Amino acid sequence: MFNTLWYYSLTKPFLTPPSEIFPPVWILLYAAIFLSLIIYTIKPARNKHRGYIYFIIQMFLNLIWSPAFFILHNMILALLIILLLDLFVFLTVKRFFAVSILSGIILLPYLIWILFATYLNIAFIIIN
């Protein structure tokens, strides 16, 4: 279970957004992620399977980061996961761009957000 006491007891890195920001940001990001996937899917192209594989891997990594950080309280494991997530989101964006520029552009805020989350994860490790 998510232990809010643990998280709130941590020293927060510079630029840590208020907790209220996360739900609406993630709602918008997930809407964009799946809109991008729909556009990628309906755009006719050959050899789209690699894009789907990257997409599935990055979604799985996205799913397991929160339990690693908030439930296991394992910031190092969370960092390893988010570094892989950065890589696979980048590969997804690159592949989606190759099929549909619009699909790739729609994913850019997600890539920027997780890069920012990577900074936060590293900063949490350093200052805690």
Sequence and secondary structure as in RCSB ss.txt:
>XXXX:A:sequence
MFNTLWYYSLTKPFLTPPSEIFPPVWILLYAAIFLSLIIYTIKPARNKHRGYIYFIIQMFLNLIWSPAFFILHNM
ILALLIILLLDLFVFLTVKRFFAVSILSGIILLPYLIWILFATYLNIAFIIIN
>XXXX:A:secstr
   HHHHHHS   TT   GGGHHHHHHHHHHHHHHHHHHHHHS  S  HHHHHHHHHHHHHHHHHHIIIIIS  H
HHHHHHHHHHHHHHHHHHHHHHHH HHHHHHHHHHHHHHHHHHHHHHHHHHH 
